[in-house]
Amino acid sequence: MRYHEVAKRLHKLGRRELRRGKGSHRIWHNPATGQVSVVPDWGGKDLAPGTVRAVIRELGISRREFGSVK
């Protein structure tokens, strides 16, 4: 799953990108809970499924709510 796909789903679920982090990373925020997560933006490269699962867990999203992580 590429960053663009992850970002689209996060935005749809009400999470917001705060800013760019260091290098190729972006900081996302859950306004409802105040939780923050760093998401790598590797352009056309796929993010590892474990990385995506960690991000959705850190932002307080259920796997069912987010959908497939493939």
Distance bins in CASP14 RR format, pairs under 12 A and 6 or more apart:
PFRMAT RR
TARGET T0000
AUTHOR 0000-0000-0000
RMODE 2
METHOD distances of the structure
MODEL  1
1 7 0 0 0 0 0 1 0 0 0 0 0
1 8 0 0 0 0 0 1 0 0 0 0 0
1 9 0 0 0 0 1 0 0 0 0 0 0
1 10 0 0 0 0 0 1 0 0 0 0 0
1 39 0 0 0 0 0 1 0 0 0 0 0
1 40 0 0 0 0 0 1 0 0 0 0 0
1 42 0 0 0 0 0 1 0 0 0 0 0
1 43 0 0 0 0 0 1 0 0 0 0 0
1 44 0 0 0 0 0 1 0 0 0 0 0
1 45 0 0 0 0 0 1 0 0 0 0 0
1 46 1 0 0 1 0 0 0 0 0 0 0
1 47 1 0 1 0 0 0 0 0 0 0 0
1 48 0 0 0 0 1 0 0 0 0 0 0
1 49 1 0 0 1 0 0 0 0 0 0 0
1 50 0 0 0 0 0 1 0 0 0 0 0
1 51 0 0 0 0 1 0 0 0 0 0 0
1 52 1 0 1 0 0 0 0 0 0 0 0
1 53 0 0 0 0 0 1 0 0 0 0 0
1 55 0 0 0 0 0 1 0 0 0 0 0
1 56 0 0 0 0 0 1 0 0 0 0 0
1 66 0 0 0 0 0 1 0 0 0 0 0
1 67 0 0 0 0 0 1 0 0 0 0 0
1 68 0 0 0 0 1 0 0 0 0 0 0
1 69 1 0 0 1 0 0 0 0 0 0 0
1 70 1 0 0 1 0 0 0 0 0 0 0
2 8 0 0 0 0 1 0 0 0 0 0 0
2 9 0 0 0 0 0 1 0 0 0 0 0
2 39 0 0 0 0 0 1 0 0 0 0 0
2 40 0 0 0 0 0 1 0 0 0 0 0
2 41 0 0 0 0 1 0 0 0 0 0 0
2 42 1 0 0 1 0 0 0 0 0 0 0
2 43 1 0 0 1 0 0 0 0 0 0 0
2 44 1 0 1 0 0 0 0 0 0 0 0
2 45 1 0 0 1 0 0 0 0 0 0 0
2 46 1 0 1 0 0 0 0 0 0 0 0
2 47 1 0 0 1 0 0 0 0 0 0 0
2 48 0 0 0 0 0 1 0 0 0 0 0
2 51 0 0 0 0 0 1 0 0 0 0 0
2 52 0 0 0 0 0 1 0 0 0 0 0
2 70 0 0 0 0 0 1 0 0 0 0 0
3 9 0 0 0 0 0 1 0 0 0 0 0
3 10 0 0 0 0 0 1 0 0 0 0 0
3 17 0 0 0 0 0 1 0 0 0 0 0
3 24 0 0 0 0 1 0 0 0 0 0 0
3 25 0 0 0 0 1 0 0 0 0 0 0
3 26 1 0 0 1 0 0 0 0 0 0 0
3 28 0 0 0 0 0 1 0 0 0 0 0
3 38 0 0 0 0 0 1 0 0 0 0 0
3 39 1 0 0 1 0 0 0 0 0 0 0
3 40 1 0 0 1 0 0 0 0 0 0 0
3 41 1 0 1 0 0 0 0 0 0 0 0
3 42 1 0 0 1 0 0 0 0 0 0 0
3 43 1 0 1 0 0 0 0 0 0 0 0
3 44 1 0 0 1 0 0 0 0 0 0 0
3 45 0 0 0 0 1 0 0 0 0 0 0
3 46 0 0 0 0 1 0 0 0 0 0 0
3 47 1 0 0 1 0 0 0 0 0 0 0
3 48 0 0 0 0 0 1 0 0 0 0 0
3 51 0 0 0 0 0 1 0 0 0 0 0
3 52 0 0 0 0 1 0 0 0 0 0 0
3 55 0 0 0 0 0 1 0 0 0 0 0
4 10 0 0 0 0 0 1 0 0 0 0 0
4 11 0 0 0 0 0 1 0 0 0 0 0
4 26 0 0 0 0 0 1 0 0 0 0 0
4 39 0 0 0 0 0 1 0 0 0 0 0
4 41 0 0 0 0 1 0 0 0 0 0 0
4 42 0 0 0 0 0 1 0 0 0 0 0
4 43 1 0 0 1 0 0 0 0 0 0 0
4 44 0 0 0 0 1 0 0 0 0 0 0
4 45 0 0 0 0 0 1 0 0 0 0 0
4 46 0 0 0 0 0 1 0 0 0 0 0
4 47 0 0 0 0 0 1 0 0 0 0 0
5 11 0 0 0 0 0 1 0 0 0 0 0
5 12 0 0 0 0 0 1 0 0 0 0 0
5 39 0 0 0 0 0 1 0 0 0 0 0
5 41 0 0 0 0 0 1 0 0 0 0 0
5 43 0 0 0 0 0 1 0 0 0 0 0
5 44 0 0 0 0 0 1 0 0 0 0 0
5 46 0 0 0 0 1 0 0 0 0 0 0
5 47 0 0 0 0 1 0 0 0 0 0 0
5 52 0 0 0 0 1 0 0 0 0 0 0
5 66 0 0 0 0 0 1 0 0 0 0 0
5 67 0 0 0 0 0 1 0 0 0 0 0
5 68 0 0 0 0 0 1 0 0 0 0 0
5 69 0 0 0 0 0 1 0 0 0 0 0
5 70 0 0 0 0 0 1 0 0 0 0 0
6 12 0 0 0 0 0 1 0 0 0 0 0
6 13 0 0 0 0 0 1 0 0 0 0 0
6 15 0 0 0 0 0 1 0 0 0 0 0
6 17 0 0 0 0 0 1 0 0 0 0 0
6 26 0 0 0 0 1 0 0 0 0 0 0
6 28 0 0 0 0 1 0 0 0 0 0 0
6 37 0 0 0 0 0 1 0 0 0 0 0
6 39 1 0 0 1 0 0 0 0 0 0 0
6 40 0 0 0 0 1 0 0 0 0 0 0
6 41 0 0 0 0 1 0 0 0 0 0 0
6 42 0 0 0 0 0 1 0 0 0 0 0
6 43 0 0 0 0 0 1 0 0 0 0 0
6 44 0 0 0 0 0 1 0 0 0 0 0
6 46 0 0 0 0 0 1 0 0 0 0 0
6 47 1 0 0 1 0 0 0 0 0 0 0
6 48 0 0 0 0 0 1 0 0 0 0 0
6 49 0 0 0 0 0 1 0 0 0 0 0
6 50 0 0 0 0 0 1 0 0 0 0 0
6 51 0 0 0 0 1 0 0 0 0 0 0
6 52 1 0 1 0 0 0 0 0 0 0 0
6 53 0 0 0 0 0 1 0 0 0 0 0
6 54 0 0 0 0 0 1 0 0 0 0 0
6 55 1 0 0 1 0 0 0 0 0 0 0
6 56 0 0 0 0 1 0 0 0 0 0 0
6 59 0 0 0 0 0 1 0 0 0 0 0
6 61 0 0 0 0 0 1 0 0 0 0 0
6 66 0 0 0 0 1 0 0 0 0 0 0
6 67 0 0 0 0 0 1 0 0 0 0 0
6 68 0 0 0 0 0 1 0 0 0 0 0
6 69 0 0 0 0 1 0 0 0 0 0 0
6 70 0 0 0 0 0 1 0 0 0 0 0
7 13 0 0 0 0 0 1 0 0 0 0 0
7 14 0 0 0 0 0 1 0 0 0 0 0
7 15 0 0 0 0 1 0 0 0 0 0 0
7 16 0 0 0 0 0 1 0 0 0 0 0
7 17 1 0 0 1 0 0 0 0 0 0 0
7 26 1 0 0 1 0 0 0 0 0 0 0
7 27 0 0 0 0 0 1 0 0 0 0 0
7 28 0 0 0 0 1 0 0 0 0 0 0
7 37 0 0 0 0 0 1 0 0 0 0 0
7 39 1 0 0 1 0 0 0 0 0 0 0
7 40 0 0 0 0 0 1 0 0 0 0 0
7 41 0 0 0 0 1 0 0 0 0 0 0
7 43 0 0 0 0 0 1 0 0 0 0 0
7 47 0 0 0 0 0 1 0 0 0 0 0
7 52 0 0 0 0 0 1 0 0 0 0 0
7 55 0 0 0 0 0 1 0 0 0 0 0
8 14 0 0 0 0 0 1 0 0 0 0 0
8 15 0 0 0 0 0 1 0 0 0 0 0
8 17 0 0 0 0 0 1 0 0 0 0 0
8 66 0 0 0 0 0 1 0 0 0 0 0
9 15 0 0 0 0 1 0 0 0 0 0 0
9 28 0 0 0 0 0 1 0 0 0 0 0
9 39 0 0 0 0 0 1 0 0 0 0 0
9 52 0 0 0 0 1 0 0 0 0 0 0
9 55 0 0 0 0 0 1 0 0 0 0 0
9 56 0 0 0 0 1 0 0 0 0 0 0
9 59 0 0 0 0 0 1 0 0 0 0 0
9 61 0 0 0 0 1 0 0 0 0 0 0
9 63 0 0 0 0 0 1 0 0 0 0 0
9 65 0 0 0 0 1 0 0 0 0 0 0
9 66 1 0 0 1 0 0 0 0 0 0 0
9 67 1 0 0 1 0 0 0 0 0 0 0
9 68 0 0 0 0 0 1 0 0 0 0 0
9 69 0 0 0 0 1 0 0 0 0 0 0
10 16 0 0 0 0 1 0 0 0 0 0 0
10 17 1 0 0 1 0 0 0 0 0 0 0
10 18 0 0 0 0 0 1 0 0 0 0 0
10 26 0 0 0 0 0 1 0 0 0 0 0
10 27 0 0 0 0 0 1 0 0 0 0 0
10 28 1 0 1 0 0 0 0 0 0 0 0
10 29 0 0 0 0 1 0 0 0 0 0 0
10 30 0 0 0 0 1 0 0 0 0 0 0
10 31 0 0 0 0 0 1 0 0 0 0 0
10 35 0 0 0 0 0 1 0 0 0 0 0
10 37 0 0 0 0 1 0 0 0 0 0 0
10 39 1 0 0 1 0 0 0 0 0 0 0
10 52 0 0 0 0 0 1 0 0 0 0 0
10 55 1 0 0 1 0 0 0 0 0 0 0
10 56 0 0 0 0 1 0 0 0 0 0 0
10 58 0 0 0 0 0 1 0 0 0 0 0
10 59 1 0 0 1 0 0 0 0 0 0 0
10 60 0 0 0 0 0 1 0 0 0 0 0
10 61 1 0 0 1 0 0 0 0 0 0 0
10 65 0 0 0 0 0 1 0 0 0 0 0
10 66 0 0 0 0 1 0 0 0 0 0 0
10 67 0 0 0 0 0 1 0 0 0 0 0
11 17 1 0 0 1 0 0 0 0 0 0 0
11 26 0 0 0 0 0 1 0 0 0 0 0
11 28 0 0 0 0 1 0 0 0 0 0 0
11 29 0 0 0 0 0 1 0 0 0 0 0
11 30 0 0 0 0 0 1 0 0 0 0 0
11 39 0 0 0 0 0 1 0 0 0 0 0
11 59 0 0 0 0 0 1 0 0 0 0 0
12 61 0 0 0 0 0 1 0 0 0 0 0
12 65 0 0 0 0 0 1 0 0 0 0 0
12 66 0 0 0 0 1 0 0 0 0 0 0
12 67 0 0 0 0 0 1 0 0 0 0 0
13 28 0 0 0 0 0 1 0 0 0 0 0
13 30 0 0 0 0 1 0 0 0 0 0 0
13 31 0 0 0 0 0 1 0 0 0 0 0
13 32 0 0 0 0 0 1 0 0 0 0 0
13 55 0 0 0 0 0 1 0 0 0 0 0
13 56 0 0 0 0 1 0 0 0 0 0 0
13 59 0 0 0 0 1 0 0 0 0 0 0
13 60 0 0 0 0 1 0 0 0 0 0 0
13 61 1 0 1 0 0 0 0 0 0 0 0
13 62 0 0 0 0 1 0 0 0 0 0 0
13 64 0 0 0 0 0 1 0 0 0 0 0
13 65 1 0 0 1 0 0 0 0 0 0 0
13 66 1 0 0 1 0 0 0 0 0 0 0
13 67 0 0 0 0 1 0 0 0 0 0 0
14 28 0 0 0 0 0 1 0 0 0 0 0
14 29 0 0 0 0 1 0 0 0 0 0 0
14 30 1 0 0 1 0 0 0 0 0 0 0
14 31 1 0 0 1 0 0 0 0 0 0 0
14 32 0 0 0 0 1 0 0 0 0 0 0
14 33 0 0 0 0 0 1 0 0 0 0 0
14 59 0 0 0 0 1 0 0 0 0 0 0
14 60 0 0 0 0 0 1 0 0 0 0 0
14 61 0 0 0 0 1 0 0 0 0 0 0
14 65 0 0 0 0 0 1 0 0 0 0 0
14 66 0 0 0 0 0 1 0 0 0 0 0
15 26 0 0 0 0 0 1 0 0 0 0 0
15 27 0 0 0 0 0 1 0 0 0 0 0
15 28 1 0 1 0 0 0 0 0 0 0 0
15 29 1 0 0 1 0 0 0 0 0 0 0
15 30 1 0 1 0 0 0 0 0 0 0 0
15 31 1 0 0 1 0 0 0 0 0 0 0
15 32 0 0 0 0 1 0 0 0 0 0 0
15 33 0 0 0 0 0 1 0 0 0 0 0
15 34 0 0 0 0 0 1 0 0 0 0 0
15 35 0 0 0 0 1 0 0 0 0 0 0
15 36 0 0 0 0 1 0 0 0 0 0 0
15 37 0 0 0 0 1 0 0 0 0 0 0
15 39 0 0 0 0 1 0 0 0 0 0 0
15 55 0 0 0 0 1 0 0 0 0 0 0
15 56 0 0 0 0 1 0 0 0 0 0 0
15 58 0 0 0 0 0 1 0 0 0 0 0
15 59 1 0 1 0 0 0 0 0 0 0 0
15 60 0 0 0 0 1 0 0 0 0 0 0
15 61 1 0 0 1 0 0 0 0 0 0 0
15 65 0 0 0 0 0 1 0 0 0 0 0
15 66 0 0 0 0 0 1 0 0 0 0 0
16 26 0 0 0 0 0 1 0 0 0 0 0
16 27 0 0 0 0 1 0 0 0 0 0 0
16 28 1 0 0 1 0 0 0 0 0 0 0
16 29 1 0 1 0 0 0 0 0 0 0 0
16 30 0 0 0 0 1 0 0 0 0 0 0
16 31 1 0 0 1 0 0 0 0 0 0 0
16 32 0 0 0 0 0 1 0 0 0 0 0
16 34 0 0 0 0 0 1 0 0 0 0 0
16 35 0 0 0 0 0 1 0 0 0 0 0
16 36 0 0 0 0 0 1 0 0 0 0 0
16 37 0 0 0 0 0 1 0 0 0 0 0
16 59 0 0 0 0 0 1 0 0 0 0 0
17 25 0 0 0 0 0 1 0 0 0 0 0
17 26 1 0 1 0 0 0 0 0 0 0 0
17 27 1 0 0 1 0 0 0 0 0 0 0
17 28 1 0 1 0 0 0 0 0 0 0 0
17 29 1 0 0 1 0 0 0 0 0 0 0
17 30 0 0 0 0 0 1 0 0 0 0 0
17 31 0 0 0 0 0 1 0 0 0 0 0
17 36 0 0 0 0 0 1 0 0 0 0 0
17 37 0 0 0 0 0 1 0 0 0 0 0
17 38 0 0 0 0 0 1 0 0 0 0 0
17 39 0 0 0 0 1 0 0 0 0 0 0
17 41 0 0 0 0 1 0 0 0 0 0 0
17 59 0 0 0 0 0 1 0 0 0 0 0
18 25 0 0 0 0 0 1 0 0 0 0 0
18 26 0 0 0 0 1 0 0 0 0 0 0
18 27 1 0 1 0 0 0 0 0 0 0 0
18 28 1 0 0 1 0 0 0 0 0 0 0
18 29 1 0 1 0 0 0 0 0 0 0 0
18 30 0 0 0 0 0 1 0 0 0 0 0
18 31 0 0 0 0 0 1 0 0 0 0 0
18 34 0 0 0 0 0 1 0 0 0 0 0
18 35 0 0 0 0 0 1 0 0 0 0 0
18 36 1 0 0 1 0 0 0 0 0 0 0
18 37 0 0 0 0 0 1 0 0 0 0 0
18 38 0 0 0 0 0 1 0 0 0 0 0
18 39 0 0 0 0 0 1 0 0 0 0 0
18 59 0 0 0 0 0 1 0 0 0 0 0
19 25 0 0 0 0 0 1 0 0 0 0 0
19 26 1 0 0 1 0 0 0 0 0 0 0
19 27 1 0 1 0 0 0 0 0 0 0 0
19 28 0 0 0 0 1 0 0 0 0 0 0
19 29 0 0 0 0 1 0 0 0 0 0 0
19 36 0 0 0 0 0 1 0 0 0 0 0
19 38 0 0 0 0 0 1 0 0 0 0 0
19 39 0 0 0 0 0 1 0 0 0 0 0
20 26 1 0 1 0 0 0 0 0 0 0 0
20 27 1 0 0 1 0 0 0 0 0 0 0
20 28 0 0 0 0 0 1 0 0 0 0 0
20 38 0 0 0 0 0 1 0 0 0 0 0
20 39 0 0 0 0 0 1 0 0 0 0 0
20 40 0 0 0 0 0 1 0 0 0 0 0
20 41 0 0 0 0 1 0 0 0 0 0 0
21 27 1 0 1 0 0 0 0 0 0 0 0
21 28 0 0 0 0 0 1 0 0 0 0 0
21 36 0 0 0 0 0 1 0 0 0 0 0
21 37 0 0 0 0 0 1 0 0 0 0 0
21 38 1 0 0 1 0 0 0 0 0 0 0
21 39 0 0 0 0 1 0 0 0 0 0 0
21 40 0 0 0 0 0 1 0 0 0 0 0
21 41 0 0 0 0 1 0 0 0 0 0 0
22 38 0 0 0 0 1 0 0 0 0 0 0
22 40 0 0 0 0 0 1 0 0 0 0 0
22 41 0 0 0 0 0 1 0 0 0 0 0
23 38 0 0 0 0 0 1 0 0 0 0 0
23 40 0 0 0 0 1 0 0 0 0 0 0
23 41 0 0 0 0 1 0 0 0 0 0 0
23 42 0 0 0 0 0 1 0 0 0 0 0
24 38 0 0 0 0 0 1 0 0 0 0 0
24 39 0 0 0 0 1 0 0 0 0 0 0
24 40 1 0 0 1 0 0 0 0 0 0 0
24 41 1 0 1 0 0 0 0 0 0 0 0
24 42 1 0 1 0 0 0 0 0 0 0 0
24 43 1 0 0 1 0 0 0 0 0 0 0
24 44 0 0 0 0 0 1 0 0 0 0 0
24 45 0 0 0 0 1 0 0 0 0 0 0
24 47 0 0 0 0 0 1 0 0 0 0 0
25 36 0 0 0 0 0 1 0 0 0 0 0
25 37 0 0 0 0 0 1 0 0 0 0 0
25 38 1 0 1 0 0 0 0 0 0 0 0
25 39 1 0 0 1 0 0 0 0 0 0 0
25 40 1 0 1 0 0 0 0 0 0 0 0
25 41 1 0 0 1 0 0 0 0 0 0 0
25 42 0 0 0 0 1 0 0 0 0 0 0
25 43 0 0 0 0 0 1 0 0 0 0 0
25 47 0 0 0 0 0 1 0 0 0 0 0
25 51 0 0 0 0 0 1 0 0 0 0 0
25 55 0 0 0 0 0 1 0 0 0 0 0
26 36 0 0 0 0 0 1 0 0 0 0 0
26 37 0 0 0 0 1 0 0 0 0 0 0
26 38 1 0 0 1 0 0 0 0 0 0 0
26 39 1 0 1 0 0 0 0 0 0 0 0
26 40 0 0 0 0 1 0 0 0 0 0 0
26 41 1 0 1 0 0 0 0 0 0 0 0
26 42 0 0 0 0 0 1 0 0 0 0 0
26 43 0 0 0 0 0 1 0 0 0 0 0
26 47 0 0 0 0 0 1 0 0 0 0 0
26 55 0 0 0 0 0 1 0 0 0 0 0
27 35 0 0 0 0 0 1 0 0 0 0 0
27 36 1 0 0 1 0 0 0 0 0 0 0
27 37 1 0 0 1 0 0 0 0 0 0 0
27 38 1 0 1 0 0 0 0 0 0 0 0
27 39 1 0 0 1 0 0 0 0 0 0 0
27 40 0 0 0 0 0 1 0 0 0 0 0
27 41 0 0 0 0 0 1 0 0 0 0 0
27 55 0 0 0 0 0 1 0 0 0 0 0
27 58 0 0 0 0 0 1 0 0 0 0 0
27 59 0 0 0 0 0 1 0 0 0 0 0
28 34 0 0 0 0 0 1 0 0 0 0 0
28 35 0 0 0 0 1 0 0 0 0 0 0
28 36 1 0 0 1 0 0 0 0 0 0 0
28 37 1 0 1 0 0 0 0 0 0 0 0
28 38 1 0 0 1 0 0 0 0 0 0 0
28 39 1 0 1 0 0 0 0 0 0 0 0
28 40 0 0 0 0 0 1 0 0 0 0 0
28 41 0 0 0 0 0 1 0 0 0 0 0
28 55 1 0 0 1 0 0 0 0 0 0 0
28 56 0 0 0 0 0 1 0 0 0 0 0
28 58 0 0 0 0 1 0 0 0 0 0 0
28 59 1 0 0 1 0 0 0 0 0 0 0
28 60 0 0 0 0 0 1 0 0 0 0 0
28 61 0 0 0 0 0 1 0 0 0 0 0
29 35 1 0 0 1 0 0 0 0 0 0 0
29 36 1 0 1 0 0 0 0 0 0 0 0
29 37 0 0 0 0 1 0 0 0 0 0 0
29 38 0 0 0 0 0 1 0 0 0 0 0
29 39 0 0 0 0 0 1 0 0 0 0 0
29 55 0 0 0 0 0 1 0 0 0 0 0
29 58 0 0 0 0 0 1 0 0 0 0 0
29 59 0 0 0 0 1 0 0 0 0 0 0
29 60 0 0 0 0 0 1 0 0 0 0 0
30 36 1 0 0 1 0 0 0 0 0 0 0
30 37 0 0 0 0 1 0 0 0 0 0 0
30 55 0 0 0 0 0 1 0 0 0 0 0
30 56 0 0 0 0 0 1 0 0 0 0 0
30 57 0 0 0 0 0 1 0 0 0 0 0
30 58 0 0 0 0 1 0 0 0 0 0 0
30 59 1 0 1 0 0 0 0 0 0 0 0
30 60 1 0 0 1 0 0 0 0 0 0 0
30 61 1 0 0 1 0 0 0 0 0 0 0
31 59 0 0 0 0 0 1 0 0 0 0 0
31 60 0 0 0 0 0 1 0 0 0 0 0
32 59 0 0 0 0 1 0 0 0 0 0 0
32 60 0 0 0 0 1 0 0 0 0 0 0
32 61 0 0 0 0 0 1 0 0 0 0 0
33 58 0 0 0 0 0 1 0 0 0 0 0
33 59 0 0 0 0 1 0 0 0 0 0 0
33 60 1 0 0 1 0 0 0 0 0 0 0
33 61 0 0 0 0 0 1 0 0 0 0 0
34 58 0 0 0 0 0 1 0 0 0 0 0
34 59 0 0 0 0 1 0 0 0 0 0 0
34 60 0 0 0 0 1 0 0 0 0 0 0
35 55 0 0 0 0 0 1 0 0 0 0 0
35 56 0 0 0 0 0 1 0 0 0 0 0
35 57 0 0 0 0 1 0 0 0 0 0 0
35 58 1 0 0 1 0 0 0 0 0 0 0
35 59 1 0 1 0 0 0 0 0 0 0 0
35 60 1 0 1 0 0 0 0 0 0 0 0
35 61 0 0 0 0 1 0 0 0 0 0 0
36 55 0 0 0 0 0 1 0 0 0 0 0
36 58 1 0 0 1 0 0 0 0 0 0 0
36 59 1 0 0 1 0 0 0 0 0 0 0
36 60 0 0 0 0 0 1 0 0 0 0 0
37 51 0 0 0 0 0 1 0 0 0 0 0
37 52 0 0 0 0 0 1 0 0 0 0 0
37 53 0 0 0 0 0 1 0 0 0 0 0
37 54 1 0 0 1 0 0 0 0 0 0 0
37 55 1 0 1 0 0 0 0 0 0 0 0
37 56 0 0 0 0 1 0 0 0 0 0 0
37 57 0 0 0 0 1 0 0 0 0 0 0
37 58 1 1 0 0 0 0 0 0 0 0 0
37 59 1 0 1 0 0 0 0 0 0 0 0
37 60 0 0 0 0 1 0 0 0 0 0 0
37 61 0 0 0 0 1 0 0 0 0 0 0
38 47 0 0 0 0 0 1 0 0 0 0 0
38 51 0 0 0 0 0 1 0 0 0 0 0
38 54 0 0 0 0 1 0 0 0 0 0 0
38 55 0 0 0 0 1 0 0 0 0 0 0
38 58 0 0 0 0 1 0 0 0 0 0 0
38 59 0 0 0 0 0 1 0 0 0 0 0
39 47 1 0 0 1 0 0 0 0 0 0 0
39 48 0 0 0 0 0 1 0 0 0 0 0
39 51 0 0 0 0 1 0 0 0 0 0 0
39 52 0 0 0 0 1 0 0 0 0 0 0
39 54 0 0 0 0 1 0 0 0 0 0 0
39 55 1 0 1 0 0 0 0 0 0 0 0
39 56 0 0 0 0 0 1 0 0 0 0 0
39 58 0 0 0 0 1 0 0 0 0 0 0
39 59 0 0 0 0 1 0 0 0 0 0 0
40 46 0 0 0 0 0 1 0 0 0 0 0
40 47 1 0 0 1 0 0 0 0 0 0 0
40 48 0 0 0 0 1 0 0 0 0 0 0
40 50 0 0 0 0 0 1 0 0 0 0 0
40 51 1 0 0 1 0 0 0 0 0 0 0
40 52 0 0 0 0 1 0 0 0 0 0 0
40 54 0 0 0 0 0 1 0 0 0 0 0
40 55 0 0 0 0 1 0 0 0 0 0 0
41 47 0 0 0 0 1 0 0 0 0 0 0
41 51 0 0 0 0 0 1 0 0 0 0 0
41 55 0 0 0 0 0 1 0 0 0 0 0
42 48 0 0 0 0 0 1 0 0 0 0 0
42 51 0 0 0 0 0 1 0 0 0 0 0
45 51 0 0 0 0 0 1 0 0 0 0 0
46 52 0 0 0 0 1 0 0 0 0 0 0
46 69 0 0 0 0 0 1 0 0 0 0 0
46 70 0 0 0 0 1 0 0 0 0 0 0
47 53 0 0 0 0 0 1 0 0 0 0 0
47 54 0 0 0 0 1 0 0 0 0 0 0
47 55 0 0 0 0 1 0 0 0 0 0 0
47 56 0 0 0 0 0 1 0 0 0 0 0
47 69 0 0 0 0 1 0 0 0 0 0 0
47 70 0 0 0 0 0 1 0 0 0 0 0
48 54 0 0 0 0 1 0 0 0 0 0 0
48 55 0 0 0 0 0 1 0 0 0 0 0
48 69 0 0 0 0 1 0 0 0 0 0 0
48 70 0 0 0 0 0 1 0 0 0 0 0
49 55 0 0 0 0 0 1 0 0 0 0 0
49 56 0 0 0 0 0 1 0 0 0 0 0
49 63 0 0 0 0 0 1 0 0 0 0 0
49 66 0 0 0 0 0 1 0 0 0 0 0
49 67 0 0 0 0 0 1 0 0 0 0 0
49 68 0 0 0 0 1 0 0 0 0 0 0
49 69 1 0 1 0 0 0 0 0 0 0 0
49 70 1 0 0 1 0 0 0 0 0 0 0
50 56 0 0 0 0 1 0 0 0 0 0 0
50 57 0 0 0 0 1 0 0 0 0 0 0
50 58 0 0 0 0 0 1 0 0 0 0 0
50 63 0 0 0 0 0 1 0 0 0 0 0
50 69 1 0 0 1 0 0 0 0 0 0 0
50 70 0 0 0 0 0 1 0 0 0 0 0
51 57 0 0 0 0 0 1 0 0 0 0 0
51 58 0 0 0 0 0 1 0 0 0 0 0
51 69 0 0 0 0 1 0 0 0 0 0 0
52 58 0 0 0 0 0 1 0 0 0 0 0
52 59 0 0 0 0 0 1 0 0 0 0 0
52 61 0 0 0 0 0 1 0 0 0 0 0
52 63 0 0 0 0 0 1 0 0 0 0 0
52 66 0 0 0 0 1 0 0 0 0 0 0
52 67 0 0 0 0 0 1 0 0 0 0 0
52 68 0 0 0 0 1 0 0 0 0 0 0
52 69 1 0 1 0 0 0 0 0 0 0 0
52 70 0 0 0 0 1 0 0 0 0 0 0
53 59 0 0 0 0 0 1 0 0 0 0 0
53 60 0 0 0 0 0 1 0 0 0 0 0
53 61 0 0 0 0 0 1 0 0 0 0 0
53 62 0 0 0 0 0 1 0 0 0 0 0
53 63 1 0 0 1 0 0 0 0 0 0 0
53 66 0 0 0 0 1 0 0 0 0 0 0
53 67 0 0 0 0 0 1 0 0 0 0 0
53 68 0 0 0 0 0 1 0 0 0 0 0
53 69 1 0 1 0 0 0 0 0 0 0 0
53 70 0 0 0 0 0 1 0 0 0 0 0
54 60 0 0 0 0 0 1 0 0 0 0 0
54 61 0 0 0 0 0 1 0 0 0 0 0
54 63 0 0 0 0 0 1 0 0 0 0 0
54 66 0 0 0 0 0 1 0 0 0 0 0
54 69 0 0 0 0 0 1 0 0 0 0 0
55 61 0 0 0 0 1 0 0 0 0 0 0
55 63 0 0 0 0 0 1 0 0 0 0 0
55 66 0 0 0 0 1 0 0 0 0 0 0
55 69 0 0 0 0 1 0 0 0 0 0 0
56 62 1 0 0 1 0 0 0 0 0 0 0
56 63 1 0 0 1 0 0 0 0 0 0 0
56 64 0 0 0 0 0 1 0 0 0 0 0
56 65 0 0 0 0 1 0 0 0 0 0 0
56 66 1 0 1 0 0 0 0 0 0 0 0
56 67 0 0 0 0 1 0 0 0 0 0 0
56 68 0 0 0 0 0 1 0 0 0 0 0
56 69 1 0 0 1 0 0 0 0 0 0 0
57 63 0 0 0 0 1 0 0 0 0 0 0
57 65 0 0 0 0 0 1 0 0 0 0 0
57 66 0 0 0 0 1 0 0 0 0 0 0
57 69 0 0 0 0 0 1 0 0 0 0 0
59 65 0 0 0 0 0 1 0 0 0 0 0
59 66 0 0 0 0 1 0 0 0 0 0 0
60 66 0 0 0 0 1 0 0 0 0 0 0
61 67 0 0 0 0 1 0 0 0 0 0 0
61 69 0 0 0 0 0 1 0 0 0 0 0
63 69 1 0 0 1 0 0 0 0 0 0 0
END
